[in-house]
């Protein structure tokens, strides 16, 4: 693997609530190289979006943030807010938010919204900024006339492409995509995913892609991280996670995906995610796990190796043969 440009170590996000602290992200660590895409998948409430907002330092005021986030050797959490806003946010890390309609200002023309970061932080003239914005709209396959339109005049897919162009305008090294295709139909989804693959290849962007759809993530991502209750349940090369899943949670997620020619109904995950103000003891998935045994409820497992670059937060990984065959049989 190439040298990592992003290193996240023991990242924690906790929200203050009337019921007590809610640990949305609890000790997450990973690395990302230039041109590499990491997919984060899992159920709602797993902590995926909180992790993305933590990387951008856009958390609400009731959130506490701990850990280490290094981008090209710079500890981002050690920077004060003004330095982070001036030197990092949008310039070195940019984010494409979920829901393009809500992310765009409805009373400002699209082109003016694309050029705004350049005029505020780019140190360029208005004419140069307009040329760059027009170029970026072309990069994301939008016609030139979109520059002078308002958001409500565009389709959902066109608005999503505008958000991508806005995120790229300051040439960041890392792009965070939070459910960028969730509100789109499958045809437009495929177009946006093809667009993202082209940008990743042509610009060498590192990307964190957040989605509920593990199949969609596999289309773009080199590495997959499966999140459950604020922690990584499984992490590894996309092919290994998809074809040799080890963690019982990952297996159930994959079994829930409808497949062409499938006989019978897709599977489902019994129960509900835990209350994160009072998470269960031991492995957080043990109350729902079909492979639970005594140790699971008493001790919390670390991420254990189950293959080359492939890790699972499950005590089954310590059983003989787990690293060679995935989850052992009964």
N, C-alpha and C positions, 0 to 999 in steps of 0.2 A: 504493500500500500504506500502511496505517496505520503510525504510529510503532511501532517494534519495542519489545517489553517484554523480550525475551531476545536477547542478542547473544553468540554463541560465536565466538571468534577463535583459530585455530591451536591447537586443543585436542589434547593428546597424552597418551596413557596407555601406559606401558611396564611390563611385568611382569618382575621378576627371576626367571630360571629357571636350572637347571643348565647349559643349553645357551647361555646368554647372554640379553641383554635381548630381550623379545618386544614389538614395537610393535603393540599391539592397536588403538589409535586414533592416527593419524599426521597431524596438521595439519588437522583438520576445522574448518570455519567455516560458520556460517549464522545467520540472524536469524528471529525469530518475532514476529508481532503478536498482540495480544489477539484471541481468537476464531479464530485460525488454527491449523490442524492440519498438522504435518509428518509424513509417513510415511517411515520409514527401512526399506529393504528390502535383501535380499541373502542370500547363502548363509551357513550356519553358519561362524563364525570371522571374519566380516567386520568385527567390532568394534561392532556395534549395542548389545548389552547392556552392554559396557564403557563406551560413551559415556553410556548412561543412568545407570549407577552413578557415573560421574564427575560428572554434573550433581547427583546426590544426595549426593556425597562419601561413598559407601558402599563404596569399593574396598577390597580386602584389603591387608594390610600389605606385601606384596611388590610393590605397585604404586607407580609414580611418576607424578605428575600435573602437567602444565604447560599454560600457555595462559591465556586470559582468558574468564571466564563472567560476563556482566553481566546482572542481572535488575533492570529498572527503574532502571538507573543505578548499582546497587551491585555492586562486584566481589566475587563470591561466593568466589573462591579466595583473596582477601586476608583473609577473616574467619578468626579462630581457630576451632577445632573447637567450643568451647562456645558462641560467638556464633552459629555456623552452626546448631547444634542448637537453640538457643533461639529464633532469629529467622527461620530460613529453612526448615529441613527439616520437612515436613508442614504448616507454616503458610503458606509461599509457594510451595513446590514439593512435590508429593506424587507417589507412585508406586504403580501397581497392578502387582504382581509376577506373573510367570508361575507357574501352579500354585497355585490357591486353597487346596487341601487342605494344602499344605506351609506356606502363609503364615499360616494361622489356627491358633490354639492349640486343640488338640482337647479340652482339659479346662476351657475357659472358655466360658461362654455367649456367643452372638453379640453380644447387646446390650452386654454388659460390654466386649467388645473394641472396639466402635464408640465407646463413651463415653470410653475410656481416654485418648486424646489430648486431649480437652476437659478432663478432670479434671487432667491433668498440665500442660497448657500454656494452656488456654483461660481460666482465671480465672473459672470459673462454678461454681455449686452443683451437687450431684449431681442434684437434681431438674430443673434447667434442662438439664443434659447429657443426661439420659434423654429429655426432650422433644425435644431436637434430634436425638438418635440415632433416635428413632421417626419423626421427620419425614423424615430422610434415607433410612431404609429404605422409606418410602412413596414418596419421590422416585424410587428405583430399582425401584419396582414390586414390593416384597416385602410380604406380609401382616404385620400387626402381631404375630402370634404368633411370628414368626421371632426377635423380640427375646429370647425366653426359651429358644430352642433351642440345642443344641450343633452344631458344624459337621458332624458325621457324620450328622445328621438332615436335612441339606439336599442337594439335587441339585447337580451341577456348576455349572449356570447360576446357581442361587441363591447359591452360595458366591462366584461371581465378582461378583455384584451386591453382596454384603456387602463385598468388598474395595473396590469402587468407592465405596460409602458411607463406608467408613473413610478413604479418600483425600480425600474431600470435606469431612470433618467440620470442619476448620479453615479452610475457604473459601480454598484456594490459588489463585494466579493461573495456575499452570502444572501440568498433569497429565501424567505420563510413564506410558505404557502399554506394558509389555514382554510381547508375545505374550499378550494377555489372553484370547484365545479359542482358543488352540492345542489345549487338551484337551477342547474341546466339540464336539458334533455340529453339523452344518450348520444345523439348525433353531434351536438355541440360539445359535449364532454370530450368526445374523441378528438375533435378538432383542437380544443384547448390543450389536451394532453400531447398531441403531436407537436403543437407549438412549443410547449415547455421542453420537450425532448430536443427540439432543434436549438432552442436557446441554451440549454445545458451543454450541448455539444459544441456549438459555435462560440459561445462566450466563456466556456470553462467555469460556469457558475457552480458553487456549492449550494445545495438546497436542502431545506427541511420541509417535507411534504406531509401535512396533517390531514387525515381522512378517516372516516368510518369504514371505507371500502378497501379491504385488503387486496382485492383483485385490481382495483384502480392503481393503488400504490405500486404494485408489482410491475406495472407498465412503465414507470418512470424511475423507480428507485433501485440503487445498487445494494442498499442495506435496509433491513426492516427491523423496527423496534416495536414490539407489542406491549402496550401499556395497560396496566390494571391497577386501580386504586392508588394512583400516584407513583407507581414504581414500574420499571421495565420488567416484564415477565419473561420476555425472550428477546434476544438481540443477535443478529447474524446476517450473513449474506442473504439477499432476497431469495435466491434459488434454494438455499438450504432451509430457510424458514418455511418456504412454501411446499417443498417436496419432502423434507425430513423434519417436520415440526416436532419439538420435544415436549414443550410445556402443555399440560392438559388444556389450559385456557386457549392457547393458540390452536390446538386441534379442534376444539369446539367452535372457535371463530371460523375456521376453514370449512368445517362441516355445515355451517349455517349458510354458506354461499350457494345459491341455486346454480345448477350446471345444466348445460344442454344435454339432452338425452338421459337425464337423471331419472331413475325409477324411484318413486316415492317422494315424500316431502323432504326439504332440507332439514338439518338438525337444528337444535336450539340450545341455548345455555340456560340451565335451570336457575331459578332464584333471581336476585337483584344485586347490583353492586352494593358494597357496604356503605354505611354512614361514616364519612371520613372524619367526623368529629369524635367518633369512638370506633376506630377500626378493629377488626378481630385480632386476637393474638395469633402468633405464629405466622404461617403463610396466609396472606390476605384472601386468597382464593379458596382456602380449604372448606368453608361452609358450602360451596357450590361444586366442589371438585369430585368427579366420579372415581378418582384414584386416591382419595384421601386415606391416610393411615395415621397412627398415633402421634408420630413426631410432628406432623404437619400443624397441628393445633398448638403445639408447645413452643416450637422454635421457628424463627423466621429464616428461610433459606437465603443465602447470597446468590448472585449470578454465578452459576457453576458451568465449566466448559463441557460441551457435548459434541464438539467438532472443531475444526479449524476456524477460528474467529466467530464461533457460534456458542451462545451462552443461554442458559435457562435458569430461571429462579424457581427451582423445584428440587426437592430432596431425592426424587427418582433419578436424578442425574448421577447420584453417588452409587447407584446399584450397578453391578457388573454388566459390562456391555453397553451401557447407556450412550457413551460417546461414539460407539461404532454403529449402533442400530436405531438411535433415537429412543423414544420412550419404550422401556422393556415391556414384554408381554407378561400377563398374569402367570 
